[in-house]
């Protein structure tokens, strides 16, 4: 841990230790709120805000809290941030807040946040904890947005529909619509679609990792090992 | 005469996958012919399309997985999946929906889980549910049987409907009709009584006219499979018993709001499901006791979902639900091994 550079932390968060795709944490918001790219992005930003804040505070108080009571303290800290985010969204993004509904308060039980507090923030100085929070949050936001975008596109033929709720004029420009003639697979927006597309995303990540590893191994060894012909996943 | 000494057991090897699948295909013939007679060429066109897509998809995935494609394709399991799906979908379904359904069945439901023998769900039924939930309008646009329409589709019109999505004579509404199960459901939803509903010329002796005969002839194919010992009697008999029990109880309670049991049996996919779909050796239970539970539960669930669920027919949903439960049922119904103490554990 100590040997990690900031670049390593960012790389871990975005790819190598990507929380939804590698650790399979945060499944509840991941599967439930990714019915559109906008929802995914909103949920991702809210989670990132909470994660960064809680990582910072946990890191600051890491020498003050006795190990026996650390978990209740972490939960209190996280709950405070979630309440703050919840109220802010009600104040400034009320439409999006209505769409995401119960899942904003439920960020408090998102395993990623307590997981990073326990695994990283409590062992590292504040700046590193903040970078970790931002990187992990960005990694999750990316997955949420891609998954939401895929499901939205396959399901109803749009991308970033209702993005103006969050981003205003910029959101309007982002919107893509294939028109009402598009007969999408409604299943993609329903819960089974979330599982299927998440599985495909994980398979894709594993495939890319394998290819990269093979390419790195190729110059070293004359014959790249072909022991596993199936695509991992 | 040259005597070749052959040691016992003197039984032919019938349990090869391709021979079993070939028998299943043979058994589908009577029902398919009757269905073509009543509903037109669409079924045969869909079958040809589905089989082509399925074989191509299977070969492509085997190639990607670096496994021999030929032996897998020639075991005919993909062909059977494609045929069952083609029978389940409407005969005028646009070709690309058939393609999507077959790809889902072969690539996602079958091969992503490891191929034949590893898939927890029946590929044809999973694909059917996938199509039904995703494209509800196209998947419920059924033609009426030929004697109830003044415009049965010709071969060319069927091809146009499938490949160009152009309904003959203007609109789909003009030539499509509710299925007997859908009709029964709609009429009951309007608080009509069964005796009143059955006044319509739509109805035959058991189910809808035309439809019930499709069921009967799939029954013939199913009995052929039992006779050939491709399937055992346990699942179909339990399926029918479970269905008749629940439907009979409801009917006995109130015969004006619940159709009589034979209606359930000869409507929709019940017979096809009992003999051809629930008996899929990969996704069904393997113990005899387990098969009885498995079949009865599917039969009961079909009536329950048809009566209180959101869709007119329920065979696919019931089969998929029990597919999930099959390993657990098998676990608790292990037969006691002779000589070992205690029952199943």
Interface residues (C-beta under 8 A of the other chain):
Chain A: X183 X184 X185 X186 X187 X188 X190 X196 X199 X229 X230 X231
Chain B: X64 X65 X66 X67 X100 X108 X112 X130 X133 X134 X135 X136 X138
